[in-house]
Amino acid sequence: MSLNIHTEGIVLHSFKYGETSIISRIYTKELGLQSYLVAGVRKRKTSFKYNLFQPLSLFEMVVYHNEKHGLQRIKEISSVKQYNLVHKDIRKTTIAIFISEVLVNCLKEEESNPRLFDFLIDSFLFLDSSTGKIADFHMLFLLQLTRYLGFYPNLKQEIDKPAFNLKDGVYQKFEKDSPYFLDLQFSDFFGRLSRMEYSDLSRFSIPSQLRKPLLEKIIDYYKLHMEGFRDIKSLAVLETVFN
């Protein structure tokens, strides 16, 4: 039996299905991660506009939900918060695509997590409205997201334990032959980013030549702590835009 449920949703990924339809992976506030078959959305005349389903689009919807079905359906949909720049500014669009791919990798559970949902909404609205530096936004986002995924780093540092161990998630004595330790420079930037809020980005600066390898180390951190975390295909495009 299908239930009509009202919820907010964030589009993570959509792909074509048949000649005129799509399947959209949407993270919802009430139902967690769900897959929706949106029939006829690619027709010229349709109830739902295709451009609604861009990465990180935010909307309210009424859905037909049946726990016995893998694919769900949308009854009604409307934009709840309109972006001004996320889908127009190439830098912000690239970040949105990168983040959506990361979230598809991370969010597997079909259950509600309102705190995580609100964090995502607040993050994306900050990205959209920011007029300051955003070149490091995605790295700060990834580190803040670990709070909700269960592997936020232990940031306690001591003089004799200055190096961050990606595998253990703590600062320890540097071991030269271990592949899991960040060197002192990267350990410092990793810790500083992990302690920051989005409002601190305007005062944060990292040399451009270090941005790519630091992001790769953060992704390695995810791979070590999330089973099945895959390579991020959009990483190359992100690096091209910001380097």
C-alpha positions as CSV (number, residue, x, y, z in Angstrom):
1,M,0.0,0.0,0.0
2,S,1.3,3.4,-1.0
3,L,1.3,6.4,1.4
4,N,1.2,10.0,0.5
5,I,4.1,11.7,2.3
6,H,5.1,15.4,2.3
7,T,8.8,15.9,2.5
8,E,11.7,18.2,1.5
9,G,14.3,16.7,-0.9
10,I,17.8,17.3,-2.3
11,V,18.6,16.0,-5.7
12,L,21.9,14.0,-5.8
13,H,21.9,12.4,-9.2
14,S,19.5,11.9,-12.1
15,F,19.9,9.8,-15.2
16,K,17.8,9.2,-18.3
17,Y,15.3,6.3,-18.3
18,G,13.6,5.3,-21.5
19,E,12.8,7.9,-24.1
20,T,11.2,10.6,-21.9
21,S,11.7,9.7,-18.3
22,I,14.4,9.9,-15.6
23,I,15.3,8.2,-12.4
24,S,16.4,10.6,-9.7
25,R,18.3,9.8,-6.5
26,I,16.9,12.2,-3.9
27,Y,17.9,12.6,-0.3
28,T,14.7,13.4,1.6
29,K,14.2,14.7,5.1
30,E,11.4,12.2,6.0
31,L,12.5,9.1,4.1
32,G,16.3,9.3,3.7
33,L,17.7,8.3,0.4
34,Q,15.2,7.3,-2.2
35,S,15.0,6.6,-6.0
36,Y,12.2,8.2,-7.9
37,L,10.9,7.4,-11.4
38,V,9.8,10.7,-13.0
39,A,7.8,9.7,-16.0
40,G,7.7,12.0,-19.1
41,V,9.8,14.7,-17.6
42,R,11.8,15.1,-20.8
43,K,8.8,15.8,-22.9
44,R,8.1,19.3,-24.2
45,K,4.9,19.5,-22.2
46,T,5.2,18.0,-18.7
47,S,4.0,18.6,-15.1
48,F,7.6,18.6,-13.8
49,K,10.4,20.6,-15.5
50,Y,13.5,18.7,-16.3
51,N,15.8,21.4,-15.0
52,L,14.3,20.9,-11.5
53,F,16.5,17.8,-11.2
54,Q,19.9,19.4,-11.4
55,P,22.5,18.3,-8.7
56,L,21.7,19.7,-5.3
57,S,18.3,21.2,-6.3
58,L,16.1,21.8,-3.3
59,F,12.3,21.3,-3.3
60,E,9.2,20.2,-1.4
61,M,7.3,17.3,-2.7
62,V,4.5,14.9,-2.0
63,V,5.4,11.4,-2.9
64,Y,3.8,8.0,-3.2
65,H,5.8,5.8,-0.9
66,N,5.6,2.0,-0.9
67,E,8.3,0.3,1.2
68,K,7.9,-2.9,-1.0
69,H,9.0,-1.0,-4.1
70,G,12.5,0.1,-4.9
71,L,11.4,2.9,-7.3
72,Q,9.1,5.5,-5.8
73,R,7.0,8.1,-7.6
74,I,6.4,11.8,-7.1
75,K,2.9,13.2,-6.9
76,E,3.6,16.9,-6.5
77,I,6.8,19.0,-6.5
78,S,7.7,22.7,-6.0
79,S,10.9,24.6,-5.4
80,V,11.3,25.4,-1.7
81,K,14.5,27.5,-1.9
82,Q,15.7,29.0,-5.2
83,Y,19.4,29.1,-5.9
84,N,20.7,32.3,-7.4
85,L,24.2,31.1,-8.5
86,V,24.8,27.4,-7.8
87,H,23.5,26.5,-11.3
88,K,24.9,29.6,-13.0
89,D,28.4,30.2,-11.7
90,I,30.8,27.7,-13.2
91,R,32.8,27.4,-9.9
92,K,29.7,26.8,-7.8
93,T,28.2,24.4,-10.4
94,T,31.4,22.4,-10.4
95,I,31.4,22.2,-6.6
96,A,27.8,21.1,-6.7
97,I,28.5,18.3,-9.1
98,F,31.5,17.2,-7.0
99,I,29.5,17.2,-3.7
100,S,26.5,15.4,-5.3
101,E,28.8,12.6,-6.4
102,V,30.4,12.4,-3.0
103,L,26.9,12.2,-1.4
104,V,25.8,9.4,-3.7
105,N,28.9,7.5,-2.5
106,C,28.1,8.2,1.2
107,L,24.4,8.2,1.7
108,K,23.1,4.7,1.5
109,E,20.5,4.4,4.2
110,E,16.7,4.7,3.6
111,E,16.0,6.3,6.9
112,S,15.5,9.8,8.1
113,N,18.3,11.9,9.5
114,P,17.0,15.5,10.0
115,R,20.3,16.8,11.5
116,L,22.2,15.7,8.4
117,F,19.5,17.0,6.1
118,D,19.5,20.5,7.8
119,F,23.4,20.5,7.6
120,L,23.2,19.9,3.9
121,I,20.6,22.6,3.3
122,D,22.6,25.1,5.3
123,S,25.8,24.3,3.5
124,F,24.3,24.6,0.0
125,L,22.6,27.9,0.8
126,F,25.9,29.3,2.1
127,L,27.6,28.2,-1.1
128,D,25.0,29.8,-3.2
129,S,25.0,33.2,-1.3
130,S,28.7,33.4,-0.6
131,T,30.4,36.4,-2.3
132,G,33.8,35.5,-0.7
133,K,36.4,32.8,-1.4
134,I,34.9,29.4,-2.1
135,A,38.0,27.6,-3.6
136,D,38.3,25.5,-0.4
137,F,34.5,25.2,0.4
138,H,34.3,21.6,-0.8
139,M,37.2,20.5,1.4
140,L,35.6,22.1,4.5
141,F,32.3,20.5,3.5
142,L,33.8,17.1,3.4
143,L,35.4,17.5,6.8
144,Q,32.2,18.8,8.4
145,L,30.2,16.0,6.8
146,T,32.3,13.4,8.7
147,R,30.5,14.6,11.9
148,Y,27.3,13.1,10.6
149,L,28.9,10.0,9.0
150,G,30.7,8.9,12.3
151,F,34.4,9.5,11.6
152,Y,35.0,13.1,12.5
153,P,38.8,13.4,13.2
154,N,40.1,13.6,16.8
155,L,41.9,16.9,16.6
156,K,43.8,16.8,19.9
157,Q,47.4,17.6,19.2
158,E,50.5,17.4,21.3
159,I,54.1,18.6,20.7
160,D,55.3,15.0,20.3
161,K,52.3,14.0,18.2
162,P,52.0,16.5,15.3
163,A,51.2,14.2,12.4
164,F,47.7,13.1,11.4
165,N,47.1,9.4,10.9
166,L,44.4,9.0,8.2
167,K,43.7,5.4,9.2
168,D,43.3,6.0,13.0
169,G,41.8,9.5,12.7
170,V,44.1,11.0,15.3
171,Y,47.4,12.9,15.7
172,Q,50.4,10.7,16.5
173,K,54.1,10.6,16.2
174,F,55.1,10.8,12.5
175,E,56.1,7.4,11.0
176,K,58.0,8.0,7.8
177,D,57.3,4.5,6.3
178,S,53.6,4.5,6.9
179,P,51.3,5.4,4.0
180,Y,48.7,6.7,6.4
181,F,50.5,9.7,7.9
182,L,50.2,13.2,6.6
183,D,53.4,15.3,6.7
184,L,53.5,18.2,9.1
185,Q,52.4,20.8,6.6
186,F,49.4,18.8,5.5
187,S,48.6,17.8,9.1
188,D,48.4,21.4,10.0
189,F,46.1,22.4,7.1
190,F,43.9,19.3,7.7
191,G,43.5,20.3,11.4
192,R,42.8,23.9,10.7
193,L,40.2,23.1,8.1
194,S,38.5,20.6,10.4
195,R,38.1,23.2,13.1
196,M,36.6,25.9,10.8
197,E,33.1,27.1,10.1
198,Y,32.0,28.3,6.6
199,S,32.3,31.9,7.7
200,D,36.0,31.4,8.3
201,L,36.7,30.6,4.7
202,S,37.3,34.3,3.8
203,R,40.3,34.3,6.3
204,F,41.7,30.9,5.3
205,S,44.5,30.6,2.7
206,I,46.2,27.5,1.3
207,P,48.9,27.6,-1.4
208,S,47.3,26.7,-4.7
209,Q,49.9,24.0,-5.3
210,L,48.8,22.2,-2.1
211,R,45.1,22.4,-2.7
212,K,44.9,19.3,-5.0
213,P,47.0,17.0,-2.9
214,L,45.2,18.0,0.3
215,L,41.8,17.3,-1.3
216,E,43.2,13.9,-2.4
217,K,44.3,13.2,1.2
218,I,40.8,14.0,2.4
219,I,39.3,11.7,-0.1
220,D,41.7,9.0,1.0
221,Y,40.4,9.6,4.6
222,Y,36.9,8.8,3.3
223,K,38.1,5.7,1.5
224,L,39.7,4.4,4.7
225,H,36.5,5.0,6.8
226,M,33.7,4.3,4.4
227,E,33.5,0.8,2.9
228,G,32.9,0.9,-0.9
229,F,33.7,4.6,-1.3
230,R,34.6,4.9,-5.0
231,D,36.9,7.3,-6.9
232,I,35.2,10.7,-7.6
233,K,35.0,11.1,-11.4
234,S,34.3,14.9,-11.2
235,L,37.5,15.5,-9.2
236,A,39.5,16.2,-12.4
237,V,37.0,18.9,-13.5
238,L,37.0,20.5,-10.1
239,E,40.8,20.6,-10.1
240,T,40.8,22.2,-13.6
241,V,38.4,25.0,-12.5
242,F,40.2,25.8,-9.3
243,N,43.8,25.4,-10.3
